[in-house]
Amino acid sequence: MQKYYTRACNFYFGKHSLQKVKKKLSLPLGGNKNISFDTIEIITRTSKKKLNIKQLKNLPINIKKKVLSDLKNICRIKKIKKLNLNNIPLLMGILNLTPDSFSDGGKYNEINASKSQIKKLIRSGANIIDVGGESTRPGSIDVNQKNEWDRVKDTLKYLNKKKIFISLDTRKTYVMRKAVSYKLDLINDVSGLSYDKNIFKFLKQTNLPFVIHHMKGTPKNMQINPSYKNVLLDIYDFFERKLKKLRKYGIRHNQILIDPGIGFGKNLKHNITLIKKISIFHSLGFPILLGVSRKRFIREISGVNESKNRLGGTLSSSIYSLMQGVQILRVHDVNEINQGLKVFKKIYN
């Protein structure tokens, strides 16, 4: 039986969106009238077709039923505790407490450097701080769980006193359980909840919000000739299977973010396809988190080699992602990305 997927297209932002929604010419994304769309793309493994929302009544009954169900997911209000998803995109500032992360390894390992960076991220406009003690760059190897905890514990203790949303970037429930005694608002497990067999029990017990992240393989082997039949639909199906498994384990809450994992088991073509068509994941019914900051695909397109010199590529893909309704952007250069987004919004409106 052929499977149909629905992608929201042709977005409007700010006052243009408000006007369109008021006239019922577009549909609000996630209940947010500040961003809306008036077109959908109906996709199968063998075809795709774009329609204005006014043309939905002409669809065959079985397809219309599926599309309307997807539209309900796309348009329903999205909520994550302590986050305001009406003012998108929110910025997740990256804090790597590692010696070997691909872009800033070793810069913030010492607690005073970590504190200074936290203050900078908050001052620059970060809504979330994502703390990580293990590099998952291509080719990296696992870090002992106790060593990983030792890297992050002092910073988490410091953050416990700050009024900022805290995300923990870890694959290990040992580290998660230790962190719960501090301030912890979100679990960001890049393995797609597949590394640690105890993760489902932990998520059910704590009821914490979490990210479902896609990664093909492991950090050690993920970039060795990654392949897909259809990268967009294969990853969509992955999320559906993972959500079904979560429900099976009794995790019923909807405090979930979806991250397609740019650079995690993807080549340049895969990454560009995912970014270009990122809005397909809205029909899963959850906010989208996207990490494009300083990623290798920018170097492959622009020829700029050093990761610290990829700000332009990060900004352009961040603005594009905003116009596809991405709710959260995970970035290194919070001040610069925040500035770029503010200027774009002002000009657009």
SETORDREN-472405 format. One record per residue (C-alpha): residue number from 0; residue in three letters; x, y, z. Coordinates in steps of 0.25 Angstrom, whole numbers. Each point is the difference from the previous one (the first is absolute). Layout:
@k = NUM r = Ala east = X north = Y up = Z
...
***
This chain:
@k = 0 r = Met east = 0 north = 0 up = 0
@k = 1 r = Gln east = 6 north = 14 up = -4
@k = 2 r = Lys east = 3 north = 9 up = 11
@k = 3 r = Tyr east = -3 north = 15 up = 0
@k = 4 r = Tyr east = 8 north = 11 up = 7
@k = 5 r = Thr east = -4 north = 14 up = 1
@k = 6 r = Arg east = 10 north = 12 up = 0
@k = 7 r = Ala east = -4 north = 14 up = 3
@k = 8 r = Cys east = 5 north = 10 up = -10
@k = 9 r = Asn east = 0 north = 15 up = -4
@k = 10 r = Phe east = 1 north = 6 up = 14
@k = 11 r = Tyr east = -3 north = 14 up = 4
@k = 12 r = Phe east = 6 north = 7 up = 12
@k = 13 r = Gly east = -4 north = 12 up = 9
@k = 14 r = Lys east = -11 north = 10 up = -4
@k = 15 r = His east = -1 north = -7 up = -14
@k = 16 r = Ser east = -4 north = -13 up = 7
@k = 17 r = Leu east = -9 north = 7 up = 10
@k = 18 r = Gln east = -8 north = 6 up = -12
@k = 19 r = Lys east = 0 north = -13 up = -8
@k = 20 r = Val east = -5 north = -8 up = 13
@k = 21 r = Lys east = -11 north = 11 up = 2
@k = 22 r = Lys east = -5 north = -1 up = -14
@k = 23 r = Lys east = 1 north = -16 up = 1
@k = 24 r = Leu east = 9 north = 0 up = -11
@k = 25 r = Ser east = 11 north = -8 up = 8
@k = 26 r = Leu east = 1 north = -9 up = 12
@k = 27 r = Pro east = 8 north = 3 up = 12
@k = 28 r = Leu east = 12 north = -9 up = 3
@k = 29 r = Gly east = -1 north = -6 up = 14
@k = 30 r = Gly east = -11 north = 10 up = 4
@k = 31 r = Asn east = 9 north = 11 up = -2
@k = 32 r = Lys east = -7 north = 11 up = -9
@k = 33 r = Asn east = 14 north = 7 up = -2
@k = 34 r = Ile east = 4 north = -11 up = -10
@k = 35 r = Ser east = -10 north = -7 up = -9
@k = 36 r = Phe east = 0 north = -8 up = -14
@k = 37 r = Asp east = -10 north = -1 up = -11
@k = 38 r = Thr east = 6 north = -11 up = -8
@k = 39 r = Ile east = 2 north = -15 up = 2
@k = 40 r = Glu east = 9 north = -10 up = -7
@k = 41 r = Ile east = -6 north = -14 up = 0
@k = 42 r = Ile east = 12 north = -10 up = -1
@k = 43 r = Thr east = 1 north = -15 up = -3
@k = 44 r = Arg east = 12 north = -9 up = -3
@k = 45 r = Thr east = -3 north = 3 up = -15
@k = 46 r = Ser east = -7 north = 13 up = -1
@k = 47 r = Lys east = -2 north = 14 up = 5
@k = 48 r = Lys east = -11 north = 11 up = -2
@k = 49 r = Lys east = -2 north = 14 up = 6
@k = 50 r = Leu east = -14 north = 5 up = 3
@k = 51 r = Asn east = -5 north = 13 up = 6
@k = 52 r = Ile east = -8 north = -3 up = 12
@k = 53 r = Lys east = -13 north = 4 up = -7
@k = 54 r = Gln east = 2 north = -11 up = -9
@k = 55 r = Leu east = -1 north = -11 up = 10
@k = 56 r = Lys east = -14 north = -3 up = -2
@k = 57 r = Asn east = 3 north = -5 up = -14
@k = 58 r = Leu east = 9 north = -11 up = 6
@k = 59 r = Pro east = -5 north = -15 up = 0
@k = 60 r = Ile east = -6 north = -4 up = 13
@k = 61 r = Asn east = 11 north = -9 up = 5
@k = 62 r = Ile east = 11 north = 10 up = -3
@k = 63 r = Lys east = -8 north = 12 up = 5
@k = 64 r = Lys east = -2 north = -8 up = 13
@k = 65 r = Lys east = 15 north = -2 up = 2
@k = 66 r = Val east = 3 north = 15 up = -4
@k = 67 r = Leu east = -10 north = 5 up = 10
@k = 68 r = Ser east = 5 north = -8 up = 11
@k = 69 r = Asp east = 14 north = 5 up = -3
@k = 70 r = Leu east = -5 north = 14 up = -1
@k = 71 r = Lys east = -6 north = -1 up = 14
@k = 72 r = Asn east = 14 north = -4 up = 5
@k = 73 r = Ile east = 7 north = 11 up = -7
@k = 74 r = Cys east = -10 north = 11 up = 5
@k = 75 r = Arg east = -2 north = -5 up = 14
@k = 76 r = Ile east = 6 north = 8 up = 12
@k = 77 r = Lys east = 14 north = -5 up = 3
@k = 78 r = Lys east = 5 north = 1 up = 15
@k = 79 r = Ile east = 13 north = -3 up = 7
@k = 80 r = Lys east = 0 north = 4 up = 15
@k = 81 r = Lys east = 7 north = 13 up = 3
@k = 82 r = Leu east = 2 north = 4 up = -15
@k = 83 r = Asn east = -8 north = 10 up = -8
@k = 84 r = Leu east = -2 north = -6 up = -14
@k = 85 r = Asn east = -7 north = 12 up = -5
@k = 86 r = Asn east = 12 north = 8 up = -2
@k = 87 r = Ile east = 8 north = -9 up = -9
@k = 88 r = Pro east = 11 north = -4 up = -3
@k = 89 r = Leu east = 5 north = -2 up = 14
@k = 90 r = Leu east = 15 north = -1 up = 1
@k = 91 r = Met east = 7 north = -11 up = 7
@k = 92 r = Gly east = 14 north = 4 up = 4
@k = 93 r = Ile east = 10 north = -11 up = -1
@k = 94 r = Leu east = 10 north = -2 up = 12
@k = 95 r = Asn east = 9 north = -11 up = -3
@k = 96 r = Leu east = 8 north = -5 up = 13
@k = 97 r = Thr east = 9 north = -9 up = -9
@k = 98 r = Pro east = 15 north = 0 up = -4
@k = 99 r = Asp east = -4 north = -5 up = -14
@k = 100 r = Ser east = -13 north = 6 up = -6
@k = 101 r = Phe east = 1 north = 3 up = -14
@k = 102 r = Ser east = -1 north = 15 up = 1
@k = 103 r = Asp east = 4 north = 5 up = 14
@k = 104 r = Gly east = 6 north = -12 up = 7
@k = 105 r = Gly east = 8 north = 4 up = 13
@k = 106 r = Lys east = -5 north = 14 up = 0
@k = 107 r = Tyr east = -9 north = -1 up = 12
@k = 108 r = Asn east = 4 north = -12 up = 8
@k = 109 r = Glu east = 5 north = 9 up = 12
@k = 110 r = Ile east = -11 north = 4 up = 8
@k = 111 r = Asn east = 3 north = 15 up = 0
@k = 112 r = Ala east = 1 north = 0 up = -16
@k = 113 r = Ser east = -14 north = -8 up = 1
@k = 114 r = Lys east = -6 north = 11 up = 9
@k = 115 r = Ser east = 5 north = 11 up = -9
@k = 116 r = Gln east = -6 north = -7 up = -12
@k = 117 r = Ile east = -13 north = -2 up = 6
@k = 118 r = Lys east = -1 north = 14 up = 4
@k = 119 r = Lys east = 3 north = 4 up = -15
@k = 120 r = Leu east = -10 north = -10 up = -5
@k = 121 r = Ile east = -11 north = 6 up = 9
@k = 122 r = Arg east = 4 north = 14 up = -3
@k = 123 r = Ser east = 0 north = -3 up = -15
@k = 124 r = Gly east = -14 north = -5 up = 0
@k = 125 r = Ala east = 0 north = -15 up = 2
@k = 126 r = Asn east = -13 north = -6 up = 5
@k = 127 r = Ile east = 6 north = -13 up = 3
@k = 128 r = Ile east = 14 north = -5 up = 4
@k = 129 r = Asp east = 4 north = -14 up = -5
@k = 130 r = Val east = 10 north = -6 up = 9
@k = 131 r = Gly east = 9 north = -11 up = -6
@k = 132 r = Gly east = 11 north = -8 up = 6
@k = 133 r = Glu east = 3 north = -10 up = -12
@k = 134 r = Ser east = 3 north = 3 up = -14
@k = 135 r = Thr east = -8 north = -7 up = -10
@k = 136 r = Arg east = 7 north = 6 up = -12
@k = 137 r = Pro east = 3 north = -10 up = -12
@k = 138 r = Gly east = 10 north = -10 up = 4
@k = 139 r = Ser east = -1 north = 2 up = 15
@k = 140 r = Ile east = 0 north = -11 up = 10
@k = 141 r = Asp east = -8 north = -2 up = 13
@k = 142 r = Val east = 4 north = 7 up = 13
@k = 143 r = Asn east = -1 north = -7 up = 13
@k = 144 r = Gln east = -13 north = 4 up = 7
@k = 145 r = Lys east = 7 north = 4 up = 13
@k = 146 r = Asn east = 10 north = 9 up = -8
@k = 147 r = Glu east = -11 north = 6 up = -8
@k = 148 r = Trp east = -8 north = 3 up = 13
@k = 149 r = Asp east = 13 north = 6 up = 6
@k = 150 r = Arg east = 1 north = 10 up = -12
@k = 151 r = Val east = -14 north = 5 up = 2
@k = 152 r = Lys east = -3 north = 0 up = 15
@k = 153 r = Asp east = 6 north = 13 up = 4
@k = 154 r = Thr east = -6 north = 8 up = -11
@k = 155 r = Leu east = -14 north = -6 up = 3
@k = 156 r = Lys east = 1 north = 3 up = 14
@k = 157 r = Tyr east = 3 north = 15 up = -4
@k = 158 r = Leu east = -11 north = 0 up = -10
@k = 159 r = Asn east = -10 north = -5 up = 11
@k = 160 r = Lys east = 0 north = 14 up = 5
@k = 161 r = Lys east = -3 north = 7 up = -13
@k = 162 r = Lys east = -13 north = 3 up = -6
@k = 163 r = Ile east = 3 north = -7 up = -13
@k = 164 r = Phe east = -6 north = -13 up = -7
@k = 165 r = Ile east = 10 north = -11 up = 1
@k = 166 r = Ser east = 2 north = -11 up = -10
@k = 167 r = Leu east = 9 north = -12 up = 2
@k = 168 r = Asp east = 7 north = -5 up = -12
@k = 169 r = Thr east = 3 north = -15 up = 4
@k = 170 r = Arg east = -3 north = -14 up = -4
@k = 171 r = Lys east = 2 north = -6 up = 14
@k = 172 r = Thr east = -11 north = -2 up = 10
@k = 173 r = Tyr east = 11 north = 0 up = 11
@k = 174 r = Val east = 3 north = 14 up = -4
@k = 175 r = Met east = -14 north = 4 up = -1
@k = 176 r = Arg east = -4 north = -6 up = 14
@k = 177 r = Lys east = 12 north = 8 up = 6
@k = 178 r = Ala east = -5 north = 13 up = -6
@k = 179 r = Val east = -14 north = -1 up = 4
@k = 180 r = Ser east = 4 north = 4 up = 14
@k = 181 r = Tyr east = 4 north = 13 up = -6
@k = 182 r = Lys east = -8 north = 9 up = -9
@k = 183 r = Leu east = -4 north = -8 up = -13
@k = 184 r = Asp east = -11 north = 4 up = -10
@k = 185 r = Leu east = 3 north = -9 up = -12
@k = 186 r = Ile east = 8 north = -13 up = -5
@k = 187 r = Asn east = 7 north = 2 up = -13
@k = 188 r = Asp east = 4 north = -15 up = -4
@k = 189 r = Val east = 7 north = 0 up = -13
@k = 190 r = Ser east = -1 north = -15 up = -1
@k = 191 r = Gly east = -15 north = 1 up = -3
@k = 192 r = Leu east = -3 north = -7 up = 14
@k = 193 r = Ser east = 8 north = -12 up = -5
@k = 194 r = Tyr east = 13 north = 0 up = 7
@k = 195 r = Asp east = -4 north = -3 up = 14
@k = 196 r = Lys east = -11 north = -11 up = 2
@k = 197 r = Asn east = -5 north = 7 up = 13
@k = 198 r = Ile east = -4 north = 13 up = -7
@k = 199 r = Phe east = -14 north = -3 up = -1
@k = 200 r = Lys east = -2 north = -4 up = 15
@k = 201 r = Phe east = 7 north = 13 up = 3
@k = 202 r = Leu east = -8 north = 9 up = -8
@k = 203 r = Lys east = -13 north = -7 up = 5
@k = 204 r = Gln east = 5 north = 2 up = 15
@k = 205 r = Thr east = 4 north = 14 up = -2
@k = 206 r = Asn east = -10 north = 5 up = -10
@k = 207 r = Leu east = 10 north = 10 up = -5
@k = 208 r = Pro east = -1 north = 6 up = -14
@k = 209 r = Phe east = 10 north = -6 up = -10
@k = 210 r = Val east = 5 north = 0 up = -14
@k = 211 r = Ile east = -2 north = -11 up = -10
@k = 212 r = His east = 13 north = 2 up = -9
@k = 213 r = His east = 3 north = -8 up = -12
@k = 214 r = Met east = 14 north = -6 up = -2
@k = 215 r = Lys east = 3 north = -11 up = -10
@k = 216 r = Gly east = 11 north = -9 up = 7
@k = 217 r = Thr east = 9 north = 5 up = 11
@k = 218 r = Pro east = 9 north = 12 up = 1
@k = 219 r = Lys east = 12 north = -9 up = -4
@k = 220 r = Asn east = -6 north = -6 up = -13
@k = 221 r = Met east = -12 north = 10 up = -3
@k = 222 r = Gln east = 8 north = 7 up = -12
@k = 223 r = Ile east = 5 north = -13 up = -7
@k = 224 r = Asn east = -9 north = 0 up = -12
@k = 225 r = Pro east = -13 north = 3 up = 6
@k = 226 r = Ser east = -12 north = -4 up = -9
@k = 227 r = Tyr east = -15 north = 1 up = -1
@k = 228 r = Lys east = -11 north = -4 up = -10
@k = 229 r = Asn east = -6 north = 14 up = 3
@k = 230 r = Val east = 7 north = 8 up = 11
@k = 231 r = Leu east = -13 north = 9 up = 3
@k = 232 r = Leu east = -10 north = -11 up = 1
@k = 233 r = Asp east = 9 north = -11 up = 6
@k = 234 r = Ile east = 3 north = 10 up = 11
@k = 235 r = Tyr east = -15 north = 4 up = 2
@k = 236 r = Asp east = -3 north = -15 up = 1
@k = 237 r = Phe east = 11 north = -2 up = 10
@k = 238 r = Phe east = -7 north = 11 up = 9
@k = 239 r = Glu east = -13 north = -7 up = -2
@k = 240 r = Arg east = 6 north = -13 up = 5
@k = 241 r = Lys east = 7 north = 6 up = 12
@k = 242 r = Leu east = -13 north = 8 up = 4
@k = 243 r = Lys east = -8 north = -13 up = -1
@k = 244 r = Lys east = 11 north = -7 up = 9
@k = 245 r = Leu east = -1 north = 11 up = 10
@k = 246 r = Arg east = -15 north = -1 up = 1
@k = 247 r = Lys east = 2 north = -15 up = 2
@k = 248 r = Tyr east = 9 north = 3 up = 12
@k = 249 r = Gly east = -11 north = 8 up = 6
@k = 250 r = Ile east = 6 north = 14 up = -3
@k = 251 r = Arg east = -12 north = 7 up = -3
@k = 252 r = His east = 4 north = 15 up = 2
@k = 253 r = Asn east = 2 north = 9 up = -12
@k = 254 r = Gln east = 12 north = 7 up = 5
@k = 255 r = Ile east = 8 north = -5 up = -12
@k = 256 r = Leu east = 9 north = 7 up = -10
@k = 257 r = Ile east = 4 north = -5 up = -14
@k = 258 r = Asp east = 14 north = 1 up = -5
@k = 259 r = Pro east = 4 north = -6 up = -14
@k = 260 r = Gly east = 15 north = 0 up = 4
@k = 261 r = Ile east = 7 north = 8 up = -11
@k = 262 r = Gly east = 14 north = -6 up = -2
@k = 263 r = Phe east = -3 north = -12 up = 8
@k = 264 r = Gly east = 1 north = -11 up = -10
@k = 265 r = Lys east = -3 north = 9 up = -12
@k = 266 r = Asn east = 8 north = 4 up = -12
@k = 267 r = Leu east = -1 north = 14 up = -7
@k = 268 r = Lys east = -12 north = -4 up = -8
@k = 269 r = His east = -8 north = -6 up = 12
@k = 270 r = Asn east = 3 north = 13 up = 8
@k = 271 r = Ile east = -5 north = 9 up = -10
@k = 272 r = Thr east = -12 north = -8 up = -3
@k = 273 r = Leu east = -4 north = 0 up = 15
@k = 274 r = Ile east = 2 north = 15 up = 2
@k = 275 r = Lys east = -7 north = 3 up = -13
@k = 276 r = Lys east = -12 north = -9 up = 3
@k = 277 r = Ile east = 1 north = 2 up = 16
@k = 278 r = Ser east = -15 north = 4 up = 1
@k = 279 r = Ile east = -5 north = -14 up = -3
@k = 280 r = Phe east = 3 north = -4 up = 14
@k = 281 r = His east = -10 north = 10 up = 5
@k = 282 r = Ser east = -11 north = -10 up = -3
@k = 283 r = Leu east = 6 north = -9 up = 11
@k = 284 r = Gly east = -7 north = 10 up = 9
@k = 285 r = Phe east = 13 north = 4 up = 8
@k = 286 r = Pro east = 9 north = 12 up = 0
@k = 287 r = Ile east = 12 north = -1 up = -8
@k = 288 r = Leu east = 15 north = 2 up = 5
@k = 289 r = Leu east = 10 north = 2 up = -10
@k = 290 r = Gly east = 15 north = 0 up = 1
@k = 291 r = Val east = 8 north = 6 up = -12
@k = 292 r = Ser east = 10 north = 8 up = 7
@k = 293 r = Arg east = 14 north = 0 up = -6
@k = 294 r = Lys east = -3 north = -14 up = -6
@k = 295 r = Arg east = 8 north = -7 up = -11
@k = 296 r = Phe east = -10 north = 3 up = -11
@k = 297 r = Ile east = 3 north = 14 up = 1
@k = 298 r = Arg east = 15 north = -2 up = -3
@k = 299 r = Glu east = -4 north = -10 up = -11
@k = 300 r = Ile east = -9 north = 11 up = -7
@k = 301 r = Ser east = 9 north = 12 up = 3
@k = 302 r = Gly east = 14 north = -5 up = 1
@k = 303 r = Val east = 2 north = 6 up = 13
@k = 304 r = Asn east = 8 north = -10 up = 8
@k = 305 r = Glu east = 1 north = 4 up = 15
@k = 306 r = Ser east = -13 north = -2 up = 8
@k = 307 r = Lys east = 1 north = 14 up = 6
@k = 308 r = Asn east = 0 north = 6 up = -13
@k = 309 r = Arg east = -14 north = -5 up = -4
@k = 310 r = Leu east = -9 north = 10 up = 6
@k = 311 r = Gly east = -5 north = 5 up = -13
@k = 312 r = Gly east = -5 north = -14 up = -4
@k = 313 r = Thr east = -6 north = -2 up = 14
@k = 314 r = Leu east = -7 north = 14 up = -1
@k = 315 r = Ser east = -6 north = -3 up = -14
@k = 316 r = Ser east = -5 north = -14 up = 3
@k = 317 r = Ser east = -6 north = 5 up = 14
@k = 318 r = Ile east = -8 north = 11 up = -7
@k = 319 r = Tyr east = -5 north = -10 up = -11
@k = 320 r = Ser east = -4 north = -9 up = 12
@k = 321 r = Leu east = -7 north = 11 up = 7
@k = 322 r = Met east = -9 north = 1 up = -13
@k = 323 r = Gln east = -3 north = -14 up = 0
@k = 324 r = Gly east = -5 north = 1 up = 14
@k = 325 r = Val east = 11 north = -6 up = 8
@k = 326 r = Gln east = -2 north = 3 up = 15
@k = 327 r = Ile east = 14 north = -2 up = 6
@k = 328 r = Leu east = 14 north = 2 up = -6
@k = 329 r = Arg east = 12 north = -6 up = 7
@k = 330 r = Val east = 11 north = 9 up = -3
@k = 331 r = His east = 14 north = 4 up = 5
@k = 332 r = Asp east = 0 north = 15 up = -4
@k = 333 r = Val east = -12 north = 5 up = 8
@k = 334 r = Asn east = 2 north = 14 up = -1
@k = 335 r = Glu east = 3 north = 1 up = -15
@k = 336 r = Ile east = -12 north = -10 up = -4
@k = 337 r = Asn east = -9 north = 8 up = 9
@k = 338 r = Gln east = 4 north = 13 up = -6
@k = 339 r = Gly east = -2 north = -6 up = -14
@k = 340 r = Leu east = -14 north = -5 up = 3
@k = 341 r = Lys east = -4 north = 13 up = 6
@k = 342 r = Val east = 4 north = 8 up = -12
@k = 343 r = Phe east = -6 north = -10 up = -9
@k = 344 r = Lys east = -14 north = 1 up = 7
@k = 345 r = Lys east = 1 north = 15 up = 0
@k = 346 r = Ile east = 2 north = 1 up = -15
@k = 347 r = Tyr east = -10 north = -11 up = -3
@k = 348 r = Asn east = -11 north = 7 up = 8
***
